[in-house]
């Protein structure tokens, strides 16, 4: 699935070197394409509940999914 710029996504796996965690909600800020034009990665911005940026990270395209009505926003101790 291709996500448009500025769409919301849910991170589907922990990416330790990017400080991005499974379940984080992020905004797509850039698409990374291969030589054929296929989207292979995304630049995403993860923000805290107060709007502060927690991470701007490069993630594989298959490490995100669309949010659903069943998704819940939770608070993780920092």
C-alpha positions as CSV (number, residue, x, y, z in Angstrom):
1,X,0.0,0.0,0.0
2,X,1.3,3.5,-0.9
3,X,0.8,6.2,1.6
4,X,0.5,9.8,0.4
5,X,2.5,12.6,2.0
6,X,1.2,13.9,5.3
7,X,-1.0,10.8,5.8
8,X,-1.1,9.1,9.3
9,X,0.4,5.7,9.7
10,X,1.0,3.2,12.4
11,X,4.5,1.7,12.9
12,X,4.2,-2.1,12.9
13,X,7.6,-3.1,14.3
14,X,10.3,-1.7,16.6
15,X,13.2,0.0,14.8
16,X,15.8,0.5,17.5
17,X,18.3,2.6,15.6
18,X,15.6,5.1,14.7
19,X,13.9,5.2,18.2
20,X,10.6,4.2,16.6
21,X,8.4,1.7,18.4
22,X,5.7,-0.7,17.3
23,X,2.3,1.1,17.7
24,X,3.7,4.6,17.3
25,X,1.6,6.9,15.2
26,X,3.5,8.9,12.6
27,X,3.0,11.2,9.7
28,X,4.6,10.5,6.3
29,X,6.9,13.4,5.3
30,X,8.7,11.8,2.4
31,X,8.6,8.7,0.1
32,X,11.8,6.9,-0.9
33,X,11.6,5.2,-4.3
34,X,13.7,2.7,-6.1
35,X,14.9,3.1,-9.7
36,X,11.5,1.8,-11.0
37,X,9.5,4.3,-9.0
38,X,8.3,1.8,-6.4
39,X,8.0,3.2,-2.8
40,X,10.5,1.2,-0.7
41,X,10.8,3.4,2.3
42,X,9.2,6.3,4.1
43,X,10.5,9.3,6.1
44,X,8.1,9.6,9.1
45,X,7.7,12.1,11.9
46,X,6.6,10.6,15.3
47,X,5.2,13.1,17.8
48,X,4.3,13.1,21.4
49,X,0.8,13.8,22.6
50,X,1.8,17.4,23.2
51,X,2.9,17.8,19.6
52,X,6.7,17.7,20.3
53,X,8.7,15.8,17.7
54,X,10.1,12.6,19.1
55,X,11.7,11.2,16.0
56,X,12.1,11.8,12.3
57,X,13.0,8.4,11.0
58,X,13.5,6.4,7.8
59,X,11.5,3.2,7.9
60,X,10.9,0.4,5.3
61,X,7.6,0.8,3.5
62,X,6.4,-2.6,4.9
63,X,6.9,-1.3,8.5
64,X,3.8,0.8,8.5
65,X,0.0,0.3,8.1
66,X,-3.0,2.5,7.9
67,X,-4.7,3.4,11.2
68,X,-8.1,1.9,11.9
69,X,-11.1,2.9,14.1
70,X,-10.0,0.1,16.5
71,X,-6.6,1.6,17.2
72,X,-6.1,3.3,20.6
73,X,-3.7,6.0,21.6
74,X,-1.9,4.9,24.7
75,X,0.7,6.6,26.9
76,X,4.0,4.8,27.3
77,X,6.2,5.8,30.3
78,X,9.2,7.7,29.2
